[in-house]
Amino acid sequence: MTDRYAVIGNPIKHSKSPQIHRAFAQQCGQELEYRRLLGDESTFEDDVRPVSYTHLTLPTIPVECSARG
């Protein structure tokens, strides 16, 4: 089964997290999907709800606060 990871924020296009984590997973023989998700605190729940993630990185304070509820 492939683990699903994502980093969410705005802006997010610059994030190197997907490349870094995919390279590490490949070296370790792990199946991994790592995506960038464009989103912010006003759309957080709608952005992450459609997919079940193994891990979700929240790199910005507003999104972190929204995730905590």
Secondary structure as GFF3:
##gff-version 3
##sequence-region A 1 69
A	DSSP	beta_strand	3	9	.	.	.	ID=ss1
A	DSSP	alpha_helix	17	28	.	.	.	ID=ss2
A	DSSP	beta_strand	32	38	.	.	.	ID=ss3
A	DSSP	alpha_helix	44	48	.	.	.	ID=ss4
A	DSSP	beta_strand	55	57	.	.	.	ID=ss5
A	DSSP	alpha_helix	61	68	.	.	.	ID=ss6
###
